[in-house]
Amino acid sequence: MTEIRIDLSRPGTPVRAELFSQFFEHMSHATIGGLSAELVVNPTFVQSTLLKDWQIEELLANGAWADAIWKGEEPTTRWAGAPTSSGVAVHLFHDETSAGVPFAWSAVGEVRPCVGRVGDGVRVRRGGLRQVVFVPTHRTSRIEIAAWARTVNDAGALRFELRRRWDGAAGAAGELLAEASVEITGDRWAEHRVALEVDAVVGSTEPVELSLLFDGDGLTLDRISVLPSDHVNGMDPEVIALAVEARVPELRWPGGNAVSHYHWRDGVGPQSLRPSRPNYAWGGIESHHIGTDEYLALCRTMGTRPHITINLGTGTAEEAALWVEYCNGSAQTPMGRLRAENGHPEPYDVDTWELGNETYGSWQGGFVGPEENARRFAEYAKAMRAASPIPLTLHAAGDWFDLAPARDGLIDVSNDGQWHGELLRQGVEHLDVVSLHGIPINDRFFEGVDSDTIHQSLMGWCETALESQLPELLAELDAGTPEGHAPIRLSITEWGPIGASPGAVCIENADGAVWAVAFLGGLTAFGDRIDMCSPNGFLHGGGIMKGAGVVYADPAYAMIARLRALAGSRPLPVQASGPTFRIDAPADSGRVEESVPYVRATALLKPDGGVTVLVASYRAQGEDTLEIPGGFSVRSAEIFASAPSLRATPAVTEPVRWEPFAVDDAETLRFTMPARSAVWLELALAD
């Protein structure tokens, strides 16, 4: 039995809403296939994507899954909700790149690559291109198409056809669902616009085929846009609705690993002139469909504070300063003038900037050691502050691995205990916040370890972080902060277990949502020392999902949105006594632990005088009986009961939900909670 004692006499600092922020990285389906309303993948006909064979196989498996579900068959593949492949949606139905066909497209007749207007193009001769798409017919039946094209030898009609892919109750495979055409008459590049009206019965989850056809001797295409008519400035209205509903306080962007190869000038100006480049961090395509102005427009729509991460790896201090000037400078400055030319004369006044991402890791573009990271931070910070007419809050890239012991095999990170000391030594005058990534990997250092032990090690990582690692780092920062300097805060700009083990706790599954209750609940006790917190991530694992014609949310995203209600409540000291377990096989950034409680409890005093109690189970198997003395009465009690490998898919969008829960409402509250669950109690104080 575990007893939870709540001290009502010492309420802490009100919980900051920023604990429940989000992280929007250009990876997986975040841009094309996610926030973007574009129905086609690879609208700029890119030839090289840097995708590995296993990534393409994963995308093709998702395509086969979507086909099977539509046909009413049992899929033979597992749905991968957030493949790392970036800017190419989450599924692929054709791969003919070995034949010179642009990625994600299929050839009809003679097709070959060529130089386009901006980057790659494709030349069509008596044939065309085809791609499987999902039309959101539950919202609109009209599709708006814009294509940049020119003739090579003769004029002709560029036809757009939408046809049924599979036989079904609504019609036969090959049935023409909609068509439109436009005459291409000149050898100069021009944008051509048409619309398709889908009058036939087409399900929003039905894979259909969009074809671009030309009967003449030669047509060159540079890019295409295929949007449902209800798009919101090119964005998906369903994704935006989920984003607004979550009341996200702060949105970090554009990375993540992707930022260490990101150059912001590529993502401003007319969409038709923006270059497409490989996503060097994740594989895939960076189309720059969503750049600075689109991101800041999204922030305004969501009512969220912008948080921009700059390229400290392969960028320069000058590039970073010019980005600050673009966002904050007056229209009389060079970059402010460019912003005005792009349709935004007033400064955006972005005051939160993060300098670099995981620069300690060898997977990162331009990775460095502690001394060089600190030198770059100081150089960039000085230039960025000089470029801004408003005060800036600057986050320096921290290193969670420096909070863990050195171990054999941990050779791809800086792990010598010097990272944060160097930031203090070289850059403390500019240092407002140290950014950390708490993302234990669920398939590393667990060789030969059974699944239950792995589960409890990953869950128990929260205790190590909350009770040891974060307090120790704050003490180090306080000791190195000069008199008169405001206390240096922490931000956890990526959190949640990740990895390739499908059955282990992961930010993408329901166990990850229970992990969020433990971790975020524990962070409420840190008050103002935690500046903000964002999971991994907003539009990839653990966030808003989109695939097979369905927009849905991973369990962790829904959990964070619910936990947002804790903002403004005041944490109460909690003492839990009960059974414990050992961690002898810690996660990569964890530690060996002698005694970890099987449950994590958080208590908060609400503005209305009630008390919220959250309890998360670290157990892999079994159950715990808990008692809460103090004469509380129960206003409501709910349980979130997870299970191994339980995750959302387009077919099952809510695999687990909060359900009413029985509590013995006596002088001492008593209840039993199973492993892998979280409990949410709303209590009233004793009279």
TORDRENPA-958728 format. One record per residue (C-alpha): residue in one letter; residue number from 1; y, x, z. Coordinates in pm, whole numbers, plus 50000, padded with zeros to 5 digits. Each point is the difference from the previous one (the first is absolute). Last residue first. Layout:
# TORDRENPA-958728
(A,NUM,(Y,X,Z))
...
//
This chain:
# TORDRENPA-958728
(D,687,(52140,48504,50640))
(A,686,(49758,50240,49833))
(L,685,(50120,50141,49672))
(A,684,(49899,49838,49673))
(L,683,(49764,50171,49759))
(E,682,(49965,50034,49623))
(L,681,(49678,50183,49928))
(W,680,(49902,50181,49680))
(V,679,(49648,50145,49987))
(A,678,(49876,50264,49757))
(S,677,(49644,50051,49881))
(R,676,(49771,50279,49886))
(A,675,(49760,49954,50293))
(P,674,(49986,49657,50160))
(M,673,(50247,49862,50254))
(T,672,(49911,49842,50334))
(F,671,(50259,49816,50206))
(R,670,(50134,49973,50354))
(L,669,(50343,49910,50132))
(T,668,(50033,50050,50374))
(E,667,(50143,49699,50179))
(A,666,(49795,49793,49752))
(D,665,(50035,49941,49626))
(D,664,(49658,50112,49874))
(V,663,(50105,50091,49647))
(A,662,(49856,49841,49686))
(F,661,(50136,50110,49662))
(P,660,(50168,49814,49716))
(E,659,(49960,50187,49668))
(W,658,(50206,50273,49831))
(R,657,(49876,50060,49650))
(V,656,(49721,50184,49823))
(P,655,(49899,50041,49634))
(E,654,(50333,49867,49869))
(T,653,(50019,50061,49623))
(V,652,(49635,49943,49920))
(A,651,(49969,50003,49617))
(P,650,(50298,50230,49937))
(T,649,(49856,50224,50272))
(A,648,(50072,50040,50372))
(R,647,(49795,50230,50219))
(L,646,(49713,49992,50251))
(S,645,(49815,50332,49976))
(P,644,(49877,49978,50361))
(A,643,(50109,49687,50188))
(S,642,(50334,49868,50129))
(A,641,(50072,49730,50256))
(F,640,(50368,49910,50041))
(I,639,(50022,49796,50320))
(E,638,(50255,49751,50124))
(A,637,(50122,49878,50339))
(S,636,(50290,49766,50074))
(R,635,(50220,49902,50293))
(V,634,(49766,50153,50256))
(S,633,(50107,50009,50364))
(F,632,(50069,50324,50184))
(G,631,(49906,50040,50368))
(G,630,(50016,50378,50005))
(P,629,(49651,50117,49913))
(I,628,(49888,50066,49642))
(E,627,(49621,50031,49968))
(L,626,(49806,50129,49701))
(T,625,(49639,49973,49888))
(D,624,(49916,50239,49719))
(E,623,(49762,49959,49708))
(G,622,(49725,50173,49804))
(Q,621,(50025,50224,49695))
(A,620,(50265,50219,49834))
(R,619,(50232,49984,50299))
(Y,618,(50369,50092,49979))
(S,617,(50105,49646,50090))
(A,616,(50364,49900,49975))
(V,615,(50182,49801,50268))
(L,614,(50344,49848,49956))
(V,613,(50179,49828,50288))
(T,612,(50322,49805,49949))
(V,611,(50188,49896,50315))
(G,610,(50240,49707,50035))
(G,609,(50359,50028,50120))
(D,608,(50164,49857,49687))
(P,607,(50108,50348,49885))
(K,606,(49635,50109,50011))
(L,605,(49859,50249,50250))
(L,604,(49742,50213,49824))
(A,603,(49645,50109,50085))
(T,602,(49779,50238,49800))
(A,601,(49630,50059,50060))
(R,600,(49770,50250,49826))
(V,599,(49628,49942,50054))
(Y,598,(49691,50219,50028))
(P,597,(50188,50249,50214))
(V,596,(49981,50365,49889))
(S,595,(49864,50267,50233))
(E,594,(49913,50359,49909))
(E,593,(50194,50024,49675))
(V,592,(49952,50253,49720))
(R,591,(50315,49999,49790))
(G,590,(50135,49825,49692))
(S,589,(50156,50108,49670))
(D,588,(49669,50039,49811))
(A,587,(49824,49723,50192))
(P,586,(49826,50092,50323))
(A,585,(49626,50056,50041))
(D,584,(49951,50032,50378))
(I,583,(50203,49691,50089))
(R,582,(49875,49869,50333))
(F,581,(49978,49638,50120))
(T,580,(50159,49791,50275))
(P,579,(49919,49709,50231))
(G,578,(50277,49833,50198))
(S,577,(50348,50039,50140))
(A,576,(50309,49897,49805))
(Q,575,(50351,50056,50137))
(V,574,(50281,49841,49803))
(P,573,(50372,50073,50024))
(L,572,(50204,49722,49834))
(P,571,(50153,50021,49655))
(R,570,(50318,49796,49938))
(S,569,(50011,49735,49726))
(G,568,(50266,50030,49731))
(A,567,(49757,50062,49717))
(L,566,(49657,49861,50090))
(A,565,(50018,49745,49716))
(R,564,(49953,50287,49752))
(L,563,(49639,50006,50126))
(R,562,(49930,49709,49764))
(A,561,(50127,50184,49693))
(I,560,(49809,50308,50112))
(M,559,(49677,49798,50021))
(A,558,(50050,49844,49655))
(Y,557,(50040,50346,49851))
(A,556,(49698,50130,50193))
(P,555,(49778,49716,49870))
(D,554,(50071,50092,49635))
(A,553,(50231,49759,49824))
(Y,552,(49959,49784,49690))
(V,551,(50124,49969,49641))
(V,550,(49725,49882,49763))
(G,549,(49967,50042,49623))
(A,548,(49699,50230,50021))
(G,547,(50200,50233,50224))
(K,546,(50301,50018,50227))
(M,545,(50016,50124,50356))
(I,544,(50284,50004,50250))
(G,543,(49930,50263,50264))
(G,542,(49718,50175,50183))
(G,541,(49915,50225,49707))
(H,540,(50268,49988,49727))
(L,539,(50320,49803,49972))
(F,538,(50156,50036,50346))
(G,537,(49795,50294,50133))
(N,536,(49873,50212,50183))
(P,535,(50186,49854,50293))
(S,534,(50366,50031,50099))
(C,533,(50158,50086,50336))
(M,532,(50364,50045,50093))
(D,531,(50225,50188,50242))
(I,530,(49745,50054,50275))
(R,529,(50187,50154,50296))
(D,528,(50192,49672,50040))
(G,527,(49721,49839,50202))
(F,526,(49676,50196,50028))
(A,525,(49808,49710,50164))
(T,524,(49993,49798,49677))
(L,523,(49797,50282,49846))
(G,522,(49686,49887,50184))
(G,521,(50009,49657,49837))
(L,520,(50054,50163,49664))
(F,519,(49689,50212,50045))
(A,518,(49765,49747,50160))
(V,517,(50100,49701,49788))
(A,516,(49996,50217,49686))
(W,515,(49644,50117,50076))
(V,514,(49898,49631,50009))
(A,513,(50152,49963,49650))
(G,512,(49814,50309,49885))
(D,511,(49673,49839,50114))
(A,510,(50087,49720,49756))
(N,509,(49994,50237,49704))
(E,508,(50259,50190,49794))
(I,507,(50139,50217,50283))
(C,506,(49648,50134,50047))
(V,505,(49730,49976,50266))
(A,504,(49677,50125,49849))
(G,503,(49777,49803,49762))
(P,502,(50150,50108,49668))
(S,501,(50025,50372,50089))
(A,500,(50255,50130,49748))
(G,499,(50286,50073,50236))
(I,498,(50294,49855,50188))
(P,497,(50073,49913,50363))
(G,496,(50349,49861,50063))
(W,495,(50352,50137,50018))
(E,494,(50270,50126,49767))
(T,493,(50369,50032,50089))
(I,492,(49935,50051,50368))
(S,491,(50357,50075,50103))
(L,490,(50092,50216,50295))
(R,489,(50334,50044,50175))
(I,488,(50210,50303,50082))
(P,487,(50213,49935,50307))
(A,486,(50371,50018,49912))
(H,485,(50143,50352,49995))
(G,484,(50249,50077,50279))
(E,483,(49780,50261,50162))
(P,482,(49766,50163,49751))
(T,481,(49665,49841,49911))
(G,480,(49707,50240,50037))
(A,479,(49861,49863,50327))
(D,478,(50047,49644,49879))
(L,477,(49810,50074,49679))
(E,476,(49709,50154,50190))
(A,475,(49991,49705,50245))
(L,474,(50003,49755,49710))
(L,473,(49709,50191,49847))
(E,472,(49799,49981,50323))
(P,471,(50066,49627,50039))
(L,470,(49883,49939,49641))
(Q,469,(49680,50202,50029))
(S,468,(49877,49896,50342))
(E,467,(49989,49632,50102))
(L,466,(50094,49826,49675))
(A,465,(49836,50235,49751))
(T,464,(49685,50072,50200))
(E,463,(49965,49632,50081))
(C,462,(50043,49899,49636))
(W,461,(49729,50248,49894))
(G,460,(49769,49777,50207))
(M,459,(49975,49764,49704))
(L,458,(49897,50279,49764))
(S,457,(49755,50150,50250))
(Q,456,(49864,49657,50087))
(H,455,(49925,49921,49636))
(I,454,(49849,50344,49934))
(T,453,(49770,49958,50301))
(D,452,(49886,49662,49871))
(S,451,(49940,50141,49650))
(D,450,(49774,50286,50109))
(V,449,(50121,50359,49968))
(G,448,(49809,50234,49764))
(E,447,(50316,50107,49819))
(F,446,(50302,49850,50176))
(F,445,(50252,50280,49945))
(R,444,(50166,49795,49720))
(D,443,(49902,49651,49887))
(N,442,(50230,49776,50207))
(I,441,(50318,50202,49960))
(P,440,(50252,49966,50283))
(I,439,(50339,49885,49869))
(G,438,(50274,50056,50258))
(H,437,(50274,50134,49776))
(L,436,(50303,50132,50186))
(S,435,(50376,50001,49932))
(V,434,(50225,50198,50233))
(V,433,(50336,49827,50050))
(D,432,(50363,50107,50038))
(L,431,(49985,50367,49901))
(H,430,(50316,50134,49835))
(E,429,(50109,50232,50281))
(V,428,(49633,50070,50079))
(G,427,(49934,50165,49665))
(Q,426,(49883,50358,50038))
(R,425,(49860,50032,50352))
(L,424,(49921,49633,50060))
(L,423,(49826,49965,49666))
(E,422,(49817,50325,50070))
(G,421,(49875,49865,50334))
(H,420,(49875,49688,49823))
(W,419,(49769,50188,49766))
(Q,418,(49885,50292,50217))
(G,417,(49674,49869,50151))
(D,416,(49779,50185,49750))
(N,415,(49862,49705,49804))
(S,414,(50156,50015,49654))
(V,413,(49756,49801,49789))
(D,412,(49721,50057,49746))
(I,411,(49778,50217,50220))
(L,410,(49877,49754,50259))
(G,409,(49640,50098,49934))
(D,408,(49945,50172,50331))
(R,407,(50235,49862,50263))
(A,406,(50354,50053,50127))
(P,405,(50093,49755,50272))
(A,404,(50210,49692,49921))
(L,403,(50376,49954,50045))
(D,402,(50072,50242,49716))
(F,401,(49789,49771,49784))
(W,400,(50261,49728,50058))
(D,399,(50253,50203,49799))
(G,398,(50363,49890,49979))
(A,397,(50210,49937,49690))
(A,396,(50365,49982,50107))
(H,395,(50174,49662,50026))
(L,394,(50376,49993,49945))
(T,393,(50232,49722,50115))
(L,392,(50313,50022,49786))
(P,391,(50367,49946,50079))
(I,390,(50206,49854,49712))
(P,389,(50198,50181,49727))
(S,388,(49678,50171,49891))
(A,387,(49979,50316,49787))
(A,386,(50065,50244,50287))
(R,385,(49723,49835,50203))
(M,384,(49758,50050,49711))
(A,383,(50089,50367,49950))
(K,382,(49962,50086,50369))
(A,381,(49673,49807,50027))
(Y,380,(49855,50169,49691))
(E,379,(50062,50352,50131))
(A,378,(49888,49921,50358))
(F,377,(49683,49827,49881))
(R,376,(49928,50281,49754))
(R,375,(50015,50260,50275))
(A,374,(49784,49786,50229))
(N,373,(49735,49957,49731))
(E,372,(50017,50372,49920))
(E,371,(49933,50098,50361))
(P,370,(49725,49744,50062))
(G,369,(49790,50070,49689))
(V,368,(50045,49854,49654))
(F,367,(49867,49736,49759))
(G,366,(50180,49978,49662))
(G,365,(49808,49695,49874))
(Q,364,(49781,49888,50288))
(W,363,(49621,50033,50007))
(S,362,(50041,50331,50187))
(G,361,(50138,49818,50303))
(Y,360,(50299,50101,50219))
(T,359,(50254,49835,49768))
(E,358,(49864,49666,50117))
(N,357,(50300,49820,49845))
(G,356,(50347,50141,49959))
(L,355,(50343,49932,50144))
(E,354,(50029,49639,50115))
(W,353,(50326,49813,49950))
(T,352,(50158,49708,50186))
(D,351,(50369,49923,49935))
(V,350,(49992,49826,49662))
(D,349,(50356,49879,49942))
(Y,348,(49924,49818,49672))
(P,347,(50335,50093,49851))
(E,346,(50175,49732,49791))
(P,345,(50013,50037,49621))
(H,344,(49638,49903,49936))
(G,343,(49943,49924,49631))
(N,342,(49844,50324,49873))
(E,341,(50345,50126,49904))
(A,340,(50099,49948,50366))
(R,339,(49706,50214,50112))
(L,338,(50103,50270,49753))
(R,337,(50355,49991,50138))
(G,336,(49860,50034,50351))
(M,335,(49808,50302,49873))
(P,334,(50313,50172,49870))
(T,333,(50223,49885,50288))
(Q,332,(50278,49747,49927))
(A,331,(49761,49704,50034))
(S,330,(49976,50087,50368))
(G,329,(49698,50188,50129))
(N,328,(49722,49841,50203))
(C,327,(49692,49945,49785))
(Y,326,(50078,50233,49709))
(E,325,(50154,50251,50243))
(V,324,(49681,50004,50206))
(W,323,(49801,50057,49681))
(L,322,(50238,50282,49905))
(A,321,(49938,50163,50337))
(A,320,(49622,49985,49948))
(E,319,(50023,50157,49654))
(E,318,(50226,50275,50137))
(A,317,(49758,50071,50284))
(T,316,(49728,50052,49742))
(G,315,(49677,49824,49905))
(T,314,(49639,50118,49975))
(G,313,(49909,49957,50368))
(L,312,(50297,49858,50188))
(N,311,(50010,49692,49775))
(I,310,(50200,49737,50187))
(T,309,(49885,49705,50211))
(I,308,(50223,49693,49998))
(H,307,(50013,49748,50284))
(P,306,(50177,49678,49898))
(R,305,(50063,49741,50274))
(T,304,(49840,49662,49934))
(G,303,(50138,49656,49913))
(M,302,(49710,49945,49760))
(T,301,(50225,49919,49703))
(R,300,(50238,50283,50093))
(C,299,(49710,50244,50032))
(L,298,(49865,49887,49662))
(A,297,(50342,50069,49842))
(L,296,(49986,50345,50160))
(Y,295,(49662,50066,49841))
(E,294,(50116,49876,49660))
(D,293,(50309,50222,50013))
(T,292,(49804,50308,50107))
(G,291,(49715,49967,49752))
(I,290,(49728,49749,49921))
(H,289,(49883,50010,49638))
(H,288,(49994,50376,50040))
(S,287,(49681,50003,49788))
(E,286,(49815,50233,50237))
(I,285,(49649,49992,49854))
(G,284,(49662,50077,50153))
(G,283,(49878,50284,50216))
(W,282,(50078,50010,50370))
(A,281,(50250,50279,50063))
(Y,280,(50085,50096,49643))
(N,279,(50082,49645,49895))
(P,278,(50024,50076,49629))
(R,277,(50338,49933,49841))
(S,276,(50169,49706,49833))
(P,275,(50360,50057,49900))
(R,274,(50279,49747,50058))
(L,273,(50189,49903,49686))
(S,272,(49878,49640,49967))
(Q,271,(50062,49935,50369))
(P,270,(50369,50076,49961))
(G,269,(50135,50235,50270))
(V,268,(49827,50133,50309))
(G,267,(49640,50108,50065))
(D,266,(49981,50340,49827))
(R,265,(50312,50109,50193))
(W,264,(49798,49965,50322))
(H,263,(49766,50289,49942))
(Y,262,(49666,49936,50167))
(H,261,(49736,50275,50022))
(S,260,(50001,50036,50379))
(V,259,(50081,49629,50022))
(A,258,(49652,49897,49884))
(N,257,(49842,50142,50315))
(G,256,(50167,49726,50200))
(G,255,(50223,49869,49870))
(P,254,(50263,49790,49819))
(W,253,(50110,49848,50247))
(R,252,(50013,49898,50370))
(L,251,(50084,49634,50069))
(E,250,(50168,49902,50327))
(P,249,(50016,49670,50194))
(V,248,(49722,49815,49811))
(R,247,(50034,49625,50059))
(A,246,(49636,49936,49894))
(E,245,(50097,49687,49801))
(V,244,(50230,50201,49775))
(A,243,(49717,50229,49886))
(L,242,(49759,49712,49949))
(A,241,(50261,49818,49787))
(I,240,(50076,50317,49803))
(V,239,(49633,50038,49911))
(E,238,(49987,49640,49883))
(P,237,(50322,50036,49797))
(D,236,(49867,50304,49807))
(M,235,(50290,50225,49902))
(G,234,(50168,50046,49660))
(N,233,(50335,49870,50118))
(V,232,(49816,49718,50179))
(H,231,(49720,49898,49765))
(D,230,(49966,49628,49928))
(S,229,(49959,50045,49623))
(P,228,(49683,50204,50039))
(L,227,(50064,50350,49868))
(V,226,(49856,50213,49720))
(S,225,(50214,50308,49933))
(I,224,(49908,50236,49718))
(R,223,(50059,50364,49920))
(D,222,(50036,50244,49712))
(L,221,(49812,49824,49719))
(T,220,(49969,50140,49648))
(L,219,(49890,49776,49712))
(G,218,(49824,50107,49679))
(D,217,(49835,49856,49691))
(G,216,(50052,49636,50088))
(D,215,(49772,49750,50173))
(F,214,(50139,50051,50351))
(L,213,(49835,49868,50317))
(L,212,(50083,50013,50372))
(S,211,(49718,49828,50191))
(L,210,(49992,49845,50349))
(E,209,(49652,49920,50128))
(V,208,(49927,49763,50287))
(P,207,(49857,50060,50347))
(E,206,(50005,49668,50187))
(T,205,(50143,50017,50352))
(S,204,(50313,49803,49906))
(G,203,(49776,49750,49825))
(V,202,(50075,49910,49640))
(V,201,(50008,49643,49867))
(A,200,(50171,50016,49661))
(D,199,(50376,49976,49951))
(V,198,(50080,50366,50059))
(E,197,(50345,50053,49852))
(L,196,(50052,50357,49881))
(A,195,(50352,50137,49967))
(V,194,(50156,50250,49761))
(R,193,(50238,50296,50023))
(H,192,(50048,50303,49775))
(E,191,(50169,50322,50111))
(A,190,(50097,50237,49721))
(W,189,(49905,50351,49886))
(R,188,(50112,50073,49645))
(D,187,(49751,49974,49711))
(G,186,(50089,49637,49942))
(T,185,(49828,49672,49922))
(I,184,(49791,49894,50298))
(E,183,(49967,49621,49981))
(V,182,(49911,49828,50327))
(S,181,(49692,49801,50091))
(A,180,(49871,49746,50249))
(E,179,(49660,49880,50120))
(A,178,(49839,49804,50283))
(L,177,(49654,49902,50121))
(L,176,(49791,50094,49697))
(E,175,(49634,49946,50094))
(G,174,(49804,50327,49982))
(A,173,(49759,49902,50274))
(A,172,(49955,49626,50013))
(G,171,(50196,49741,50196))
(A,170,(50099,49843,50332))
(A,169,(49646,49978,50141))
(G,168,(49944,50366,49929))
(D,167,(49921,50259,49736))
(W,166,(50167,50333,50068))
(R,165,(50300,50194,49871))
(R,164,(50234,49720,49891))
(R,163,(50268,50111,49760))
(L,162,(50371,50085,50024))
(E,161,(50151,50116,49674))
(F,160,(50314,50200,49923))
(R,159,(50074,50065,49635))
(L,158,(50222,50276,49859))
(A,157,(50091,49872,49654))
(G,156,(50060,50241,49716))
(A,155,(50225,50257,49845))
(D,154,(49868,50307,49826))
(N,153,(49944,50372,50045))
(V,152,(50071,50106,50358))
(T,151,(50139,49691,50164))
(R,150,(50179,49999,50335))
(A,149,(49924,49870,50348))
(W,148,(50134,49946,50351))
(A,147,(49828,49687,50128))
(A,146,(50121,49717,50223))
(I,145,(49769,49717,50103))
(E,144,(50072,49695,50217))
(I,143,(49698,49796,50108))
(R,142,(50029,49627,50070))
(S,141,(49731,49799,50181))
(T,140,(50154,50034,50345))
(R,139,(49905,49995,50368))
(H,138,(49631,49903,50019))
(T,137,(49977,50152,49651))
(P,136,(50040,50349,50144))
(V,135,(49860,50167,49683))
(F,134,(49736,50267,50066))
(V,133,(49969,50271,49738))
(V,132,(49729,50174,49792))
(Q,131,(50143,50235,49740))
(R,130,(49998,50021,49619))
(L,129,(50162,50228,49748))
(G,128,(50061,49977,49628))
(G,127,(49858,49980,49655))
(R,126,(50110,50071,49648))
(R,125,(50156,50333,50097))
(V,124,(50135,50044,50353))
(R,123,(50179,50310,50124))
(V,122,(50036,50055,50376))
(G,121,(50283,50157,50197))
(D,120,(50029,50263,50268))
(G,119,(50332,50131,50134))
(V,118,(50321,49810,49945))
(R,117,(50025,49873,49640))
(G,116,(49635,50067,49930))
(V,115,(49805,50310,49904))
(C,114,(49662,49897,49866))
(P,113,(49661,49871,50110))
(R,112,(49760,49830,49757))
(V,111,(49887,49647,49930))
(E,110,(49799,49872,49703))
(G,109,(49827,49666,50050))
(V,108,(50019,49820,50333))
(A,107,(50019,50268,50267))
(S,106,(49963,49937,50373))
(W,105,(50275,50073,50250))
(A,104,(49968,50120,50360))
(F,103,(50104,50359,49909))
(P,102,(50144,50042,49652))
(V,101,(49735,50030,49725))
(G,100,(49924,50354,49883))
(A,99,(49624,49946,49972))
(S,98,(49933,50163,50339))
(T,97,(50263,49764,50142))
(E,96,(49781,49698,49924))
(D,95,(49970,49867,50352))
(H,94,(49993,49622,50011))
(F,93,(49987,49745,50284))
(L,92,(50191,50182,50272))
(H,91,(50082,49874,50345))
(V,90,(50236,50077,50288))
(A,89,(50332,50023,49817))
(V,88,(50082,50316,49796))
(G,87,(50303,50143,50184))
(S,86,(49780,50215,50221))
(S,85,(49630,50067,50027))
(T,84,(49945,50012,50378))
(P,83,(49793,49683,49980))
(A,82,(50132,49726,50230))
(G,81,(49777,49694,50022))
(A,80,(49674,50162,49897))
(W,79,(49762,49710,49932))
(R,78,(49634,50105,50026))
(T,77,(49793,49980,49681))
(T,76,(49710,49779,49892))
(P,75,(50217,49691,50016))
(E,74,(49814,49670,50049))
(E,73,(50074,49778,49701))
(G,72,(50236,49705,49972))
(K,71,(50146,50118,49669))
(W,70,(50339,50066,50165))
(I,69,(49836,50197,50283))
(A,68,(49803,50210,49753))
(D,67,(50305,50088,49788))
(A,66,(50198,50103,50310))
(W,65,(49712,50219,50124))
(A,64,(49962,50164,49657))
(G,63,(50371,50084,50007))
(N,62,(49964,50136,50353))
(A,61,(49715,50221,49879))
(L,60,(50218,50120,49712))
(L,59,(50268,50105,50251))
(E,58,(49746,50187,50212))
(E,57,(49854,50169,49692))
(I,56,(50348,50112,49897))
(Q,55,(50053,50152,50344))
(W,54,(49660,50171,49994))
(D,53,(50079,50156,49663))
(K,52,(50325,50150,50127))
(L,51,(50336,49858,49900))
(L,50,(50253,50253,49870))
(T,49,(50160,49713,49800))
(S,48,(50035,50140,49649))
(Q,47,(50056,49765,49703))
(V,46,(50291,49786,50118))
(F,45,(50053,49678,49803))
(T,44,(50328,49906,50175))
(P,43,(49873,49665,50133))
(N,42,(49714,50177,50177))
(V,41,(49849,49695,50168))
(V,40,(50105,49660,49874))
(L,39,(50110,49693,50197))
(E,38,(50328,50148,50121))
(A,37,(50114,49817,50315))
(S,36,(50064,50329,50177))
(L,35,(49935,49994,50374))
(G,34,(49630,50056,49937))
(G,33,(49821,50079,49672))
(I,32,(50272,50239,49886))
(T,31,(50174,50112,50321))
(A,30,(49791,50000,50320))
(H,29,(49662,49972,49827))
(S,28,(49870,50340,50117))
(M,27,(50286,50237,50073))
(H,26,(50379,49998,49984))
(E,25,(50041,49967,50375))
(F,24,(50151,49707,50191))
(F,23,(49973,50051,50377))
(Q,22,(50060,49709,50239))
(S,21,(50177,49924,50329))
(F,20,(49856,49842,50313))
(L,19,(50117,50257,50255))
(E,18,(50347,49945,49853))
(A,17,(50027,49673,50195))
(R,16,(50065,50211,50309))
(V,15,(49831,49883,50320))
(P,14,(50245,49946,50285))
(T,13,(50018,50297,50241))
(G,12,(49762,49977,50293))
(P,11,(49913,49736,50257))
(R,10,(49935,50143,50347))
(S,9,(49930,49728,50261))
(L,8,(49744,49802,49801))
(D,7,(49726,50262,50043))
(I,6,(49691,49871,49819))
(R,5,(49651,50079,50129))
(I,4,(49712,49986,49753))
(E,3,(49651,50013,50152))
(T,2,(49706,50097,49783))
(M,1,(49647,49883,50079))
//
